[in-house]
């Protein structure tokens, strides 16, 4: 356990009783700040874990592991592989499991460990099991960095349960973990934390004695900014909060020094000038962490953008209208604005696909191909590289010739359908494959287009009341210039004109 709770970190049990402020015990509180906020705020039980509730139900493998020797039932603990993005709780879950009774906990990192270290752990695990009746839980971080030989060294211990393996990885285990080890372990997928999860975690860190102990207050704007920039990563959110709190404390100290200089307060005085009370006996007001503090700490300006409010729709609307208006520079600006504000790139990709069909249409049929390919590529490679693909699609669409003729043609057809036009289907176009259909006249006199000159047959296709109705009226832009001329010839042949 030394590698988890060694020197430099205040014991969790002690941290529960740390005072919020004031008096000589401030030195004790300050000593606790040596460890990063993300380390100090690690949950002590599964009930404190944020998110991942789909993995933490009663009787789940993680519950059994955390229960340790107190686990109920005849089933033994299962080895697990935790797969998920950074900051979703893989290491946190391992640390909670470390607190289980009757278990010896060993942590290795695949970045620095090798086969020799794995074999040493296996030997020690056998000794702990045979002499002390203890099961060893081996937490192996970044298991995808182990090569095949290193992963194979784990197999005897996992198969014979000399150790219970808890492995963590950010890469797909199907490609990064050898099949024999996968078959001997349970694969548990961790999901990115939601905005509500991150918000609750930050507020807990502000108030908890292990965290900032109520010494700061977090403005709603600063909280929203931290949540937005965290990207569902709890560790990143807590690190950013600690940095922003440091900036706020620095500003507060500078203001106090300036006030003392202005009022001529004796820097060696221990009493308040007005009341005569000892300063140490006065309650300290929490320092307010504002949006400007988070911007300075993270070197990232807050983008005014609410994914559930007006800004979401306003920026998306301006984005689409800039593409439609062929202003590629404005379109790239709004694209950057959405992505920097944390908008889901899949939402952006969907809007691009819609724009390709609605605003570019048949003036450049390849625009839709580019848009669909971009949407698929974003799904495949994710962010941040996905922004490059989206930019290419935006440039293609914004600089392409424009036509909404296909879209408008559909609207006209829909209007006629809703108005009751287009009753019966011509008999020669009706389905004739089932018994008795031909006796009803279905398919009679139908002309197979491929048997006709130029592959176009003269016959009636629309219902009787829509004969001669032109829905699609191509523009003279881009590829539709050629389509217009071809369409005129097609209509004359089909209609027998």
KATAPE-V598182 format. One record per backbone hydrogen bond with DSSP energy under -1.0 kcal/mol. CO is the residue of the C=O (numbers start at 0). NH is the residue of the N-H. Records with the same first field share a line. If there is no record, write none. Layout:
BEGIN
CO: NH / NH
END
This chain:
BEGIN
0: 3 / 4
5: 8
10: 14
11: 15
13: 16
14: 17
22: 25
23: 26
24: 28
25: 29
26: 30
27: 31
29: 32
30: 33
35: 39
36: 40
38: 41
44: 47
45: 48
51: 54
56: 59
59: 63
60: 64
61: 65
62: 66
66: 69
67: 70
78: 185
79: 166
80: 187
81: 168
82: 189
84: 87
86: 233
88: 92
89: 93
90: 94
91: 95
92: 96
93: 97
95: 98
96: 99
100: 68
101: 134
103: 136
105: 138
107: 140
108: 111 / 112
113: 117
114: 118
115: 119
116: 120
117: 121
118: 122
119: 123
120: 124
121: 125
122: 126
123: 127
124: 128
125: 129
126: 130
127: 131 / 133
134: 103
135: 163
136: 105
137: 165
138: 107
139: 167
140: 109
141: 144
142: 145
146: 150
147: 151
148: 152
150: 153
151: 154
153: 157
154: 158
155: 159
156: 161 / 162
163: 137
164: 79
165: 139
166: 81
167: 142
168: 83
171: 174 / 175
172: 176
177: 181
178: 182
181: 184
185: 80
187: 82
193: 197
194: 198
195: 199
196: 200
197: 201
198: 202
199: 203
200: 204
201: 205
202: 206
203: 207
204: 211
205: 213
207: 212
211: 214
214: 286
216: 288
218: 222
219: 223
220: 224
221: 225
222: 226
223: 227
224: 228
225: 229
229: 232
231: 192
232: 236
233: 237
234: 238
235: 239
236: 240
237: 241
238: 242
239: 243
240: 244
241: 245
242: 246
243: 247
244: 248
245: 249
246: 250
247: 251
248: 252
249: 253
250: 254
251: 255
252: 256
253: 257
254: 258
255: 259
256: 260
257: 261
258: 262
259: 263 / 264
265: 268
269: 278
271: 275
276: 271
277: 280
278: 281
286: 216
288: 218
289: 293
290: 294
291: 295
292: 296
293: 297
294: 298 / 299
302: 304
305: 308 / 311
308: 312
309: 313
310: 314
311: 315
312: 316
313: 317
314: 318
315: 319
316: 320
317: 321
318: 322
319: 323
320: 324
321: 326
322: 325
325: 327
326: 330
327: 331
328: 332
329: 333
330: 334
331: 335
332: 336
333: 337
334: 338
335: 339
336: 340
337: 342
338: 341
343: 346 / 347
344: 348
345: 349
346: 350
347: 351
348: 352
349: 353
350: 354
351: 355
352: 356
353: 357
354: 358 / 359
355: 360
358: 402
359: 362
360: 363
362: 478
363: 366
365: 369
366: 370
367: 371
368: 372
369: 373
370: 374
371: 375
372: 376
373: 377
374: 378
375: 379
376: 380
377: 381
381: 385
383: 386
384: 387
385: 389
386: 390
387: 391
388: 392
389: 393
390: 394
391: 395
392: 396
393: 397
394: 398
403: 407
404: 408
405: 409
406: 410
407: 411
408: 412
409: 413
410: 414
411: 415
412: 416
413: 417
414: 418
415: 420
416: 419
425: 428
426: 429 / 442
433: 436
436: 441
437: 440
440: 443
442: 445
447: 450
448: 451
451: 454
452: 455
462: 465
463: 466
465: 468
476: 479
477: 480
478: 482
479: 483
480: 484
481: 485
482: 486
483: 487
484: 488
485: 489
486: 490
487: 491
488: 492
489: 493
490: 494
491: 496
END
